[in-house]
Structures are given as structure tokens and as C-alpha cells.
Amino acid sequence: MAKITQLSQLDLNNTYSYADYLTWRFEETVELIKGKIMLMSPAPNFNHQSISKNLLVEIGVYLKGKSCQVFHAPFDVRLYDRRKSVVANQDIYTVVQPDLCVICDKHKLDRRGCLGAPDWIIEILSKSTAQKDTQLKYQLYQEAGVKEYWLVYPYEATVSQFVLNEQQENYQLIHMYSAQDKAVPCLFPDLAIDLSEVFAR
């Protein structure tokens, strides 16, 4: 298969797999959502990066010495139909780069990133990604089996916390936090993240 060096060589209406994704050699950063190419937004602004850094530090310090690990974008997460036991590159049609993700199963990690659903994903919204994060990725992470999903709203300084229900099928909104709160992930009930520090500029 020929390597692709320009995004213009691709038909954005086509459906692509992870095997295709591996051949691409252009500068633009893209995600694959169910086989469709999604362009990433321009470089995150200072506020976005500050929030991401603050969360990364808080979570990273907490996880030190534990089996779970936290990663930040750019970091490829390959999602697939969790009902299938064997997955080949040509069977994967979704590759995303969450702002932050926590992975507790070390067998999901390889030199290319994560294969399978992380345990916890955090997306920090911007005006250009809000619809994708709150609708498309919400459904995607729910279907893939991401146990906990946080949506961070920088301008409102709030966090929405979603957790899969007991049947592991649908997200439930567990909590909506403001900047004055301490946010507690269901996966790690002894971790209290001070959002006043996360949102501090």
C-alpha cells in the first residue's frame, strides 16, 4: 500500500482502517471515528493546556506506584468492537487522541499506544471540539466500554462526570462539578481533585 504524504490524497468521504492510518505520513493530526477522518483542531490555547497540565500532575502524583498509568495527547487510542476477541489493524476503524486517559490494564499498552478502551478518559472542550466531544466521542467511548468519562468546560469552569451503568451499556451523569468543588473519580474514590487549582490561570 502506497504511503500517503498529503492529506489531499485522501477522500474524506471514504472509510479507512487503522491499517490505512499507519501508512499516512502527512503533517496534519487526524483522528479516525468509525472509519471517517476527523481533523484535529488547531494547537490548544494556553487555558486548555494549563488545565490539562494541572490534571495530569494531580492524577500522575496519585497514580505513582500504582498499576494504572495516565497519558496525555498526542497518544493514539485504538478502539474496536469489544465483542470481538481477535483484532487486526484492518478491523480497527477508530483511532482517537484523548486529552488525558488512564489505563490500568498494562496488556492494552504497546509501542503504538493503547489497544482497547482506557478506564478513564478526560476531554477538555474548546469551541471547535465541543460537538465532537459531547456527542460523537460520548457515544464512541460508551460503546467501547470506557468506564468513566469526564467533560471539562474551561470557560464555565465546570466538569461533567459520566460513568457506565451496571450493565456496562450506557453512561449515567454522576456529578456536575464547579470550580469550587473537589472532583472525585468513581474509579479512584480516595482521589479528590481540587478544581480551584485545576482551573487556576
C-alpha positions in Angstrom: 0.0 0.0 0.0 1.4 3.4 -1.0 2.3 5.8 1.7 0.2 9.0 1.9 2.2 12.2 2.3 -0.5 14.8 1.7 -3.9 14.9 3.3 -5.3 16.0 -0.1 -4.5 12.5 -1.4 -7.3 11.1 0.7 -11.0 11.2 0.0 -12.6 12.4 3.3 -15.8 10.6 2.3 -14.2 7.2 2.3 -14.0 4.8 5.2 -10.5 4.0 6.4 -9.0 1.5 8.9 -6.1 1.6 11.3 -4.0 -0.3 8.7 -4.6 2.7 6.3 -3.8 5.2 9.2 -0.4 3.6 9.6 0.6 4.5 6.1 -0.1 8.2 6.4 2.9 10.5 6.5 1.4 14.0 6.4 1.9 16.8 9.0 -1.8 17.2 9.9 -3.0 15.4 13.0 -6.2 13.5 12.5 -8.4 11.0 14.3 -10.4 8.2 12.9 -14.0 7.9 14.1 -15.7 4.7 12.8 -13.5 4.9 9.7 -14.1 8.6 9.0 -11.3 11.1 9.1 -11.7 13.9 11.6 -9.3 16.8 11.5 -7.9 17.8 14.9 -8.5 21.4 15.9 -5.5 23.9 15.8 -3.0 23.8 18.7 -4.7 24.1 22.1 -4.7 27.5 23.7 -3.0 28.4 27.0 -6.1 27.8 29.1 -6.6 24.4 27.6 -3.0 23.4 28.2 -3.0 24.8 31.7 -6.0 22.7 32.7 -4.5 19.6 31.0 -1.2 20.1 32.8 -2.8 20.6 36.2 -5.0 17.5 35.8 -2.0 15.5 34.6 0.1 16.4 37.6 -2.7 15.7 40.1 -3.5 12.3 38.6 0.1 11.4 37.9 1.1 12.1 41.5 -1.8 10.0 42.8 -1.0 7.1 40.5 2.7 7.0 41.3 3.5 3.4 42.5 0.1 2.1 41.3 -0.6 -0.2 38.4 -2.6 2.4 36.4 -0.9 5.0 34.2 -2.0 8.4 32.9 -1.2 9.6 29.3 -1.8 12.8 27.5 -2.3 13.8 23.9 -0.8 13.1 21.4 -1.3 9.4 22.3 -3.1 7.0 20.0 -6.0 5.1 21.5 -7.4 2.4 19.1 -11.0 1.4 19.9 -12.8 -1.6 18.4 -15.9 -3.7 18.8 -15.4 -5.1 22.4 -17.4 -8.2 21.4 -14.6 -9.4 19.2 -11.8 -11.4 20.8 -9.2 -11.0 17.9 -8.4 -7.7 16.4 -6.3 -6.9 13.4 -5.2 -3.5 12.2 -7.7 -3.7 9.3 -10.5 -4.4 11.7 -9.9 -1.2 13.7 -11.8 1.9 12.4 -11.4 4.3 15.3 -8.2 6.0 16.5 -8.6 8.9 18.9 -6.2 11.1 20.9 -8.0 12.0 24.2 -6.6 14.9 26.1 -6.0 12.6 29.1 -6.6 8.9 29.6 -5.9 6.4 32.4 -5.1 2.8 31.6 -5.0 0.1 34.3 -4.5 -3.0 32.1 -0.9 -3.0 31.0 -1.6 -5.5 28.3 -3.5 -2.8 26.4 -0.3 -0.8 26.0 2.1 -1.3 23.2 4.7 0.8 21.3 1.8 2.5 19.3 -0.3 3.5 22.3 -3.4 1.8 23.7 -5.3 -1.0 22.1 -8.8 -1.1 23.7 -10.8 1.1 25.9 -8.9 3.1 28.6 -10.5 3.0 32.1 -10.9 6.8 32.3 -10.9 9.5 29.6 -10.9 13.3 30.1 -11.7 15.6 27.2 -11.2 19.4 27.6 -13.7 21.1 25.4 -13.0 24.0 23.0 -15.4 25.8 20.8 -14.2 23.7 17.8 -14.4 20.3 19.6 -17.4 20.7 21.8 -19.9 18.9 19.5 -17.4 16.1 18.8 -16.6 15.6 22.5 -20.1 15.8 23.8 -21.9 13.8 21.1 -19.6 11.7 18.8 -16.9 10.8 21.3 -19.5 10.4 24.1 -21.2 7.7 22.1 -18.0 6.2 21.0 -16.5 5.9 24.4 -19.8 4.5 25.8 -19.8 1.8 23.0 -16.1 1.0 23.5 -16.6 0.4 27.3 -14.6 3.4 28.7 -15.7 3.1 32.4 -15.5 6.8 33.2 -15.7 9.9 31.0 -15.1 13.5 32.1 -16.0 16.5 30.0 -14.2 19.6 31.2 -15.7 23.0 30.2 -12.9 25.6 30.5 -14.9 28.8 30.0 -17.6 27.7 32.5 -15.0 26.1 34.8 -17.2 23.0 35.3 -16.7 19.2 34.9 -19.4 16.7 34.0 -18.7 13.2 35.2 -20.2 10.2 33.4 -19.9 6.6 34.5 -21.1 3.4 32.8 -24.1 1.8 34.4 -24.1 -1.7 36.0 -24.9 -3.3 32.7 -21.8 -1.5 31.2 -24.0 -0.2 28.3 -24.9 3.4 29.0 -23.4 6.4 30.7 -25.0 8.0 33.7 -24.3 11.6 34.7 -23.0 11.1 38.2 -22.0 14.6 39.1 -21.5 18.1 37.8 -18.7 19.9 39.5 -17.9 23.6 39.7 -14.6 25.3 40.2 -15.2 25.4 44.0 -15.6 21.6 44.2 -13.3 18.7 44.7 -13.9 16.2 41.9 -13.7 12.5 42.8 -13.4 9.9 40.1 -15.6 6.8 40.8 -12.6 4.6 39.8 -10.4 6.2 42.5 -12.7 7.3 45.4 -9.7 8.4 47.5 -8.5 10.9 44.9 -10.0 14.3 45.4 -9.0 16.8 42.7 -9.2 20.4 43.8 -10.8 22.1 40.8 -10.0 25.6 42.0 -6.4 24.7 41.4 -7.1 22.9 38.1 -8.9 26.0 36.7 -6.4 28.5 38.2 -4.6 30.5 35.5 
